[in-house]
Amino acid sequence: MLLYIKQKFFSWGGNYRVEDAAGDLRWHMKRGSVRDLPVYNAQGAQVASLHCQSNSMFAKKYLIQLNGKTYALEMELKPFHPTRLFHLHELSWRLKEDFWGYSYSVTDKKGQVVMRESLLFREAELYIRNPNNELLCVCVALAMKKMPKND
């Protein structure tokens, strides 16, 4: 499954649209407060939320609340490492981002779950292996876009 994440050009901090390959709206995110980012479906109902628990240089963590469950996306601290590594412990997902932050892959024990490639300054492609994980993959991708790059 192929999805596109698009950010409004003049948005301050986070208005995103997630569209399918045909250009139809699947999900969108409007900036709530500084630390809370609600995710809505195409009909405008809130379906998930991202909460930045820590925004410091040494401990980065997003909580993803989805379907009554909470998932923690945590950065693995490795000083002087050329890539950023993250874990979603509840599902044993491991995220590896390249040095520049243009692409990353998410893997589990069976292989690749999702891959993101940045196309332009404000657009990215998501390749999702299992459509059942679509919303969680979108939430992870949005959290990664919002995660500061101040390592």
ROMIKOL-596386 format. One record per residue (C-alpha): y, z, x; residue number from 1. Coordinates in steps of 0.02 Angstrom, whole numbers, m for minus. Layout:
N
<r <Y, Z, X>, NUM>
...
//
This chain:
151
<r <0, 0, 0>, 1>
<r <170, m49, 68>, 2>
<r <329, 46, 22>, 3>
<r <508, 31, 84>, 4>
<r <624, 179, 111>, 5>
<r <807, 131, 94>, 6>
<r <958, 241, 122>, 7>
<r <1128, 212, 44>, 8>
<r <1243, 145, 177>, 9>
<r <1385, 268, 152>, 10>
<r <1284, 420, 96>, 11>
<r <1324, 583, 182>, 12>
<r <1157, 660, 223>, 13>
<r <1033, 588, 104>, 14>
<r <1021, 473, m44>, 15>
<r <859, 376, m25>, 16>
<r <765, 249, m130>, 17>
<r <580, 213, m109>, 18>
<r <530, 41, m173>, 19>
<r <366, m52, m179>, 20>
<r <341, m226, m105>, 21>
<r <407, m307, m265>, 22>
<r <571, m209, m252>, 23>
<r <534, m93, m399>, 24>
<r <594, 88, m384>, 25>
<r <451, 212, m358>, 26>
<r <540, 371, m300>, 27>
<r <715, 425, m253>, 28>
<r <794, 574, m170>, 29>
<r <968, 642, m201>, 30>
<r <1041, 771, m87>, 31>
<r <1036, 940, m170>, 32>
<r <1103, 1078, m58>, 33>
<r <1105, 1078, 131>, 34>
<r <926, 1140, 140>, 35>
<r <847, 1083, m25>, 36>
<r <808, 900, m58>, 37>
<r <735, 859, m230>, 38>
<r <625, 704, m252>, 39>
<r <627, 611, m419>, 40>
<r <514, 478, m494>, 41>
<r <581, 313, m562>, 42>
<r <613, 392, m733>, 43>
<r <724, 528, m657>, 44>
<r <606, 677, m672>, 45>
<r <594, 792, m521>, 46>
<r <418, 781, m450>, 47>
<r <434, 866, m281>, 48>
<r <556, 956, m168>, 49>
<r <584, 974, 18>, 50>
<r <652, 1136, 87>, 51>
<r <713, 1150, 265>, 52>
<r <655, 1322, 317>, 53>
<r <720, 1311, 494>, 54>
<r <840, 1188, 571>, 55>
<r <851, 1259, 746>, 56>
<r <805, 1173, 906>, 57>
<r <652, 1281, 937>, 58>
<r <571, 1298, 765>, 59>
<r <575, 1152, 646>, 60>
<r <486, 1167, 480>, 61>
<r <496, 1085, 310>, 62>
<r <409, 1153, 156>, 63>
<r <352, 1018, 36>, 64>
<r <323, 1078, m142>, 65>
<r <218, 958, m243>, 66>
<r <106, 983, m396>, 67>
<r <116, 1173, m383>, 68>
<r <62, 1172, m200>, 69>
<r <164, 1204, m44>, 70>
<r <134, 1107, 116>, 71>
<r <214, 1157, 282>, 72>
<r <267, 1019, 401>, 73>
<r <289, 1104, 569>, 74>
<r <342, 1040, 738>, 75>
<r <226, 1073, 884>, 76>
<r <328, 1139, 1030>, 77>
<r <294, 1043, 1190>, 78>
<r <439, 1048, 1313>, 79>
<r <474, 887, 1408>, 80>
<r <349, 789, 1304>, 81>
<r <401, 608, 1270>, 82>
<r <344, 610, 1088>, 83>
<r <371, 733, 946>, 84>
<r <212, 806, 869>, 85>
<r <200, 883, 696>, 86>
<r <62, 960, 592>, 87>
<r <29, 973, 406>, 88>
<r <m101, 1111, 420>, 89>
<r <m155, 1115, 238>, 90>
<r <m229, 939, 254>, 91>
<r <m263, 936, 441>, 92>
<r <m138, 794, 462>, 93>
<r <m61, 763, 632>, 94>
<r <101, 666, 652>, 95>
<r <150, 582, 813>, 96>
<r <324, 508, 828>, 97>
<r <381, 393, 967>, 98>
<r <518, 445, 1088>, 99>
<r <658, 356, 995>, 100>
<r <603, 408, 820>, 101>
<r <580, 229, 759>, 102>
<r <398, 243, 714>, 103>
<r <263, 371, 688>, 104>
<r <85, 380, 628>, 105>
<r <m3, 513, 527>, 106>
<r <m187, 538, 558>, 107>
<r <m323, 648, 486>, 108>
<r <m505, 670, 534>, 109>
<r <m549, 500, 457>, 110>
<r <m411, 402, 540>, 111>
<r <m238, 341, 498>, 112>
<r <m160, 404, 335>, 113>
<r <12, 324, 345>, 114>
<r <120, 231, 471>, 115>
<r <308, 213, 469>, 116>
<r <407, 79, 558>, 117>
<r <597, 72, 553>, 118>
<r <662, m102, 514>, 119>
<r <850, m85, 513>, 120>
<r <968, 60, 533>, 121>
<r <938, 124, 355>, 122>
<r <770, 50, 304>, 123>
<r <590, 90, 349>, 124>
<r <418, 27, 300>, 125>
<r <277, 144, 250>, 126>
<r <96, 85, 257>, 127>
<r <m9, 205, 153>, 128>
<r <m199, 197, 166>, 129>
<r <m242, 300, 11>, 130>
<r <m132, 275, m144>, 131>
<r <m184, 448, m207>, 132>
<r <m78, 523, m67>, 133>
<r <74, 414, m103>, 134>
<r <197, 549, m155>, 135>
<r <146, 669, m17>, 136>
<r <163, 528, 112>, 137>
<r <335, 486, 43>, 138>
<r <386, 670, 54>, 139>
<r <326, 680, 235>, 140>
<r <420, 520, 276>, 141>
<r <580, 586, 197>, 142>
<r <562, 752, 289>, 143>
<r <539, 658, 452>, 144>
<r <697, 556, 418>, 145>
<r <793, 717, 385>, 146>
<r <720, 811, 535>, 147>
<r <853, 825, 670>, 148>
<r <818, 741, 836>, 149>
<r <893, 877, 946>, 150>
<r <738, 920, 1047>, 151>
//
